[in-house]
Amino acid sequence: MSTVRVSVIIKGRVQGVYFRYETRQQALALGVKGWVKNRPDGAVEGVFEGDRECVKKLVEWCRQGPPGAEVTELQENWEELQSNRCDFSCFRIEY
């Protein structure tokens, strides 16, 4: 199992449409750890850690998001975790 981390910034109509809540639900279902939060510029930002395939599935879900969202751009920055251990113990919504 390859453990990875990705930082994402999701732009478009992504606030006020339950994007953070639904991202957390998807992450919990996939066993992905990390966090997600709204940014002052209207984007959503997150850090996801876990099994490469599960993290990829979460990123792909974020390209569309929940009903009502309109994602216009998703920036991603991937890195391998050297220790193969996640830095996070859960997935949380940050405020």
C-alpha positions in Angstrom: 0.0 0.0 0.0 1.4 3.4 -1.0 0.4 6.2 1.3 0.2 9.7 -0.2 -0.8 13.2 0.6 -2.4 15.7 -1.7 -3.2 19.4 -1.1 -6.2 20.7 -3.1 -7.8 24.0 -3.8 -11.2 23.8 -5.4 -12.6 26.8 -7.1 -16.1 27.7 -8.5 -19.4 27.6 -6.7 -18.2 25.5 -3.8 -19.3 27.4 -0.7 -22.9 27.2 0.6 -23.5 23.9 -1.2 -22.4 21.5 1.6 -19.1 20.9 -0.1 -17.1 20.5 3.1 -19.7 18.2 4.7 -20.0 16.0 1.7 -16.2 15.8 1.2 -15.9 14.6 4.8 -18.6 12.0 4.2 -16.8 10.7 1.1 -13.4 10.7 3.0 -14.9 8.7 5.9 -16.3 6.2 3.4 -13.0 5.8 1.7 -10.9 5.8 4.9 -9.0 9.0 3.9 -7.7 11.3 6.6 -7.1 15.0 6.6 -9.1 18.2 6.6 -11.2 20.6 4.5 -12.1 24.2 4.9 -13.6 27.3 3.3 -11.2 30.0 2.2 -11.9 33.7 2.3 -11.6 33.9 -1.5 -14.6 31.6 -2.0 -12.6 28.5 -2.7 -12.4 25.3 -0.7 -9.0 23.9 0.5 -8.1 20.5 1.8 -5.4 18.1 2.6 -6.1 14.4 2.1 -3.9 11.5 3.2 -4.2 7.7 2.9 -4.0 4.9 0.4 -3.2 6.2 -3.1 -6.2 4.8 -4.8 -8.6 6.0 -2.1 -7.1 9.5 -2.2 -7.4 9.6 -6.0 -11.1 8.6 -5.7 -11.7 11.5 -3.3 -9.9 14.0 -5.6 -12.0 12.8 -8.5 -15.2 13.2 -6.5 -14.1 16.8 -5.7 -13.9 17.6 -9.4 -17.7 17.5 -9.4 -18.7 17.8 -5.7 -22.2 17.6 -4.3 -25.4 18.6 -6.1 -25.4 22.4 -6.4 -21.7 22.8 -6.7 -20.0 24.0 -9.9 -16.3 23.2 -9.8 -14.4 25.4 -12.3 -10.9 24.5 -11.2 -9.1 22.0 -9.0 -5.4 22.5 -8.2 -3.6 19.5 -6.7 -0.2 19.0 -5.2 0.8 15.4 -4.6 3.6 14.0 -2.4 4.6 10.6 -1.1 4.7 10.1 2.6 8.1 8.8 3.5 7.0 7.0 6.7 3.9 5.5 5.0 2.0 6.8 8.0 -0.7 9.5 7.9 -0.1 12.7 10.0 -3.9 12.8 10.8 -6.0 10.6 12.9 -9.3 11.5 11.3 -10.9 13.7 8.7 -12.2 17.0 10.0 -13.9 20.2 8.8 -11.9 23.2 9.8 -13.4 26.6 10.5 
